[in-house]
Amino acid sequence: MKMKMLFTCIFLTISLALISGCVEDTGKNETTETTFVVVNETEFSQTMEEANTAYVKALVSTSQKNVNASKSSIAELVNKLSYVSDTYGENPPEMYINDKNWQTEIKRAVLIAEHSQEMLEEGDIEAAHNGLEPMRDLFFSLHERNNILHMGDYLTIFHMTMEEAIDAANVNDTETVSSYIPTLKSEWQNVKDAERPSLADSNYNQSLATVEAAIGVLEESASNENTTQVQEDSENLRLAFSKVFAKYGVVIS
């Protein structure tokens, strides 16, 4: 019996030693090294620029009820944003390196684009257009948090006020339209004061001046309480803005 207990003790001692050794080895094997991921800033910027081009085209084509162009541009938008999410979601570029919500936001951008695509596939191009609108607010908030506002963001700010003024015009509320005029003027001045986009051509200043003039025309008709004219002038303001946005608008960056 004593011999049997002795062998048992020896066996347990050896087993514990082996287990201890395994644990120590495992600890050594699990030592992690910090991995530094080098982000291709040039590729990121180019891909985001391509996504923005697709987004602007999608907004224009859906508003014009051009189904084929809408399908192509929205598919491109989904493709580019998905690539950014997959490639840079966990490894953001320097401009977003400290933004704790970056990965969540870029995933949400993909979902917005995919939702618009689904609406288009179901034959509701108006819903597809409206479904793209939250993209502006998403990237505006992202830029604002990271102190990188540019002309496209000031266009977004103006667009939000303009749409509210147009809504008031459509219900013949000329007083409310008039109340928006000072804000529209101030926000458009911010657009003019923003850094000139790289795509600006010889018609850039004239394009901005056309919107400024449209605000003035709307102000006059609203002050005269001419409801019919206010509706027409508000739509002319939208058209003038849309031309500037289609050419120079940068939402995704």
Solvent accessible surface area in square Angstrom, and as a share of the most:
residue,aa,sasa,rsa
1,M,173,0.77
2,K,174,0.74
3,M,118,0.53
4,K,146,0.62
5,M,117,0.52
6,L,94,0.47
7,F,126,0.52
8,T,66,0.38
9,C,72,0.43
10,I,80,0.41
11,F,133,0.56
12,L,95,0.47
13,T,89,0.52
14,I,96,0.49
15,S,30,0.19
16,L,120,0.59
17,A,64,0.49
18,L,121,0.60
19,I,104,0.53
20,S,55,0.35
21,G,28,0.27
22,C,83,0.50
23,V,98,0.56
24,E,105,0.47
25,D,77,0.40
26,T,65,0.38
27,G,43,0.41
28,K,148,0.63
29,N,124,0.64
30,E,120,0.54
31,T,101,0.59
32,T,123,0.72
33,E,155,0.70
34,T,108,0.63
35,T,111,0.65
36,F,172,0.72
37,V,86,0.49
38,V,141,0.81
39,V,28,0.16
40,N,82,0.42
41,E,74,0.33
42,T,104,0.60
43,E,59,0.27
44,F,3,0.01
45,S,65,0.42
46,Q,104,0.46
47,T,10,0.06
48,M,2,0.01
49,E,117,0.52
50,E,59,0.27
51,A,0,0.00
52,N,12,0.06
53,T,62,0.36
54,A,3,0.03
55,Y,0,0.00
56,V,13,0.08
57,K,123,0.52
58,A,0,0.00
59,L,7,0.04
60,V,51,0.29
61,S,8,0.05
62,T,0,0.00
63,S,61,0.39
64,Q,124,0.55
65,K,112,0.47
66,N,70,0.36
67,V,71,0.41
68,N,122,0.63
69,A,40,0.31
70,S,0,0.00
71,K,104,0.44
72,S,75,0.49
73,S,9,0.06
74,I,1,0.00
75,A,44,0.34
76,E,70,0.31
77,L,0,0.00
78,V,22,0.13
79,N,91,0.47
80,K,41,0.18
81,L,0,0.00
82,S,32,0.20
83,Y,90,0.34
84,V,0,0.00
85,S,15,0.10
86,D,124,0.64
87,T,51,0.30
88,Y,7,0.03
89,G,3,0.03
90,E,137,0.61
91,N,49,0.25
92,P,20,0.12
93,P,1,0.00
94,E,134,0.60
95,M,74,0.33
96,Y,0,0.00
97,I,98,0.50
98,N,141,0.72
99,D,18,0.09
100,K,186,0.79
101,N,60,0.31
102,W,4,0.01
103,Q,62,0.28
104,T,88,0.51
105,E,17,0.08
106,I,1,0.00
107,K,104,0.44
108,R,105,0.38
109,A,0,0.00
110,V,17,0.10
111,L,114,0.56
112,I,18,0.09
113,A,0,0.00
114,E,60,0.27
115,H,86,0.38
116,S,0,0.00
117,Q,47,0.21
118,E,92,0.41
119,M,38,0.17
120,L,9,0.04
121,E,126,0.56
122,E,131,0.59
123,G,65,0.62
124,D,66,0.34
125,I,21,0.11
126,E,105,0.47
127,A,27,0.21
128,A,0,0.00
129,H,39,0.17
130,N,83,0.43
131,G,11,0.11
132,L,0,0.00
133,E,45,0.20
134,P,59,0.37
135,M,0,0.00
136,R,17,0.06
137,D,69,0.36
138,L,3,0.02
139,F,1,0.00
140,F,29,0.12
141,S,43,0.28
142,L,1,0.00
143,H,0,0.00
144,E,92,0.41
145,R,106,0.39
146,N,32,0.16
147,N,135,0.69
148,I,49,0.25
149,L,66,0.33
150,H,51,0.23
151,M,7,0.03
152,G,1,0.01
153,D,2,0.01
154,Y,55,0.21
155,L,0,0.00
156,T,2,0.01
157,I,42,0.21
158,F,0,0.00
159,H,20,0.09
160,M,75,0.33
161,T,15,0.09
162,M,0,0.00
163,E,44,0.20
164,E,88,0.40
165,A,1,0.00
166,I,1,0.00
167,D,87,0.45
168,A,9,0.07
169,A,0,0.00
170,N,76,0.39
171,V,109,0.63
172,N,82,0.42
173,D,53,0.27
174,T,14,0.08
175,E,143,0.64
176,T,47,0.27
177,V,0,0.00
178,S,41,0.27
179,S,74,0.48
180,Y,52,0.20
181,I,3,0.02
182,P,87,0.55
183,T,57,0.33
184,L,0,0.00
185,K,94,0.40
186,S,64,0.41
187,E,25,0.11
188,W,3,0.01
189,Q,79,0.35
190,N,64,0.33
191,V,0,0.00
192,K,75,0.32
193,D,100,0.52
194,A,18,0.14
195,E,152,0.68
196,R,124,0.45
197,P,25,0.16
198,S,119,0.77
199,L,124,0.62
200,A,24,0.18
201,D,50,0.26
202,S,110,0.71
203,N,89,0.46
204,Y,8,0.03
205,N,97,0.50
206,Q,119,0.53
207,S,29,0.19
208,L,8,0.04
209,A,43,0.33
210,T,63,0.37
211,V,0,0.00
212,E,78,0.35
213,A,62,0.48
214,A,15,0.11
215,I,2,0.01
216,G,32,0.31
217,V,79,0.46
218,L,0,0.00
219,E,64,0.29
220,E,112,0.50
221,S,7,0.04
222,A,2,0.01
223,S,76,0.49
224,N,102,0.52
225,E,127,0.57
226,N,69,0.35
227,T,50,0.29
228,T,106,0.62
229,Q,64,0.29
230,V,0,0.00
231,Q,61,0.27
232,E,94,0.42
233,D,6,0.03
234,S,0,0.00
235,E,74,0.33
236,N,75,0.39
237,L,0,0.00
238,R,76,0.28
239,L,103,0.51
240,A,11,0.08
241,F,4,0.02
242,S,48,0.31
243,K,134,0.57
244,V,2,0.01
245,F,8,0.03
246,A,46,0.36
247,K,96,0.40
248,Y,5,0.02
249,G,5,0.04
250,V,50,0.29
251,V,3,0.02
252,I,1,0.00
253,S,28,0.18
